[in-house]
């Protein structure tokens, strides 16, 4: 009952703030009132849903057709077959499309850290049942990037997931040793070279025989988490699983209705 009263109080405070300081939804531009998620209206936030497609059994890459699983339920994609990643399994929970894309960009690049809680809750609500880990680790930032941004978005997500799973979190053992250009500005080939041997473990003895869950915000080519996994394997980790909030997907496998919504949705706070 106390929680209900507190929830109502917070809703009333939000509505009062919106009257004094009007704001629009970052996705659709409609005025916000008592919407619980910062910067987004409830109708837009509720459109965030997993992309229901067949996926690679290892990297979780969406596949254009489920036919590959007809006779092989553990089918792996071509990339994982030719160059098996260092991690055992990756889960990429949502497609990197608006409004989630807008939220991640605001969170990561516009310092809207109030979005950490609702974004982490999306991950918690979609946690796969097969996930097993002894230790939670976020993908680290290089110290120069951390000083510039002043927070590690992956750590903010990992902290809430670790508390939900009641597992310890380690955020100083896996380190980024080399500064590099942002992955988002590079081609696939450049991404693979950009992060080669960019990660290391400072105290390998703490990871021996441990099952590690590696947390990041966006999975694009998988180079970042794979290089992290290589360093963790070298340190003696028994198993590495990967969990990311969102994944970039090829336009050819995105449902037409999502592409239509994307084409007609204003960029709101992300414009300019």
Phi, psi and omega in degrees: 000321179297321180297320180297318178297318179296319179297317179295321179297315179298321179296319179295319179298317179298317180295322179295317179298320181294330177290317182283324181231082183301143179215154180249154177298133181292343182263307186252348178084002180284151181297139178270148176233262180256024183299132187288333181269126180302135172075357182226141176281157183299316179302319179293315183297326182286351176280348180289118183211151177301148176279113187277083178224159173295146186226153175301138184291346181249304184267352178071019179293129177297137180253146184295337183215143178281000186297332181297337183269359183301314180247001181217087183298340180253033183301134175252148180289170182300318182298317181289331179287317182284315180230083182302131179290163182284342178272157180283317185205139174241139172243122177244111200280322185225153174288143180278077182223155176301147003275353180297320178301316178299317182295317181295319179295318177297317180297313190276320188249344181247011174061032177271071186291347176296344178278353181301316182295307180294327178292317177296324180294325174302316180294317181297318181293337183250016182301131179287141181294336182278002182285127178222129181206149174266335190214138178257134178223130174275153171295127184277159170260153172292146182308323180293320178290323179294320177296323180291315184274330178076003173199155176254111184300326180292325177293319179298322177289315183297324181299316181289323179292320179297319178293322178294317181278350183057050178237149178292154178240139177239121182233012178237347184280315175275121185234153175262116188267339184238131172288150182208163177293150177304133181300330184293345182264000189245159173283170180302315181296319179292325178299319182295322179283326187299325187251008183299122180057034181271354183236151179210165177248127184279330181227081184302327183301334181284347184251357183301126178063019180268148173262117190248137172253115182265129185247133173216169183273311185230134176256117178252278175267345183087003183297316183300306183292330179291319178294323174298315181298323177300316180295321180291321176299314180299329180280354176104010178297139182284322185208141177232122173247153185237137176228120177236147181295314186222164180219136173290141183231152179291138183300334183292341181246008176274130180305144183303325183295326179288319178297322179295317178297319182296322183290333185255000184268126177291153183279352175055235185291348182273353182292151175090000000 
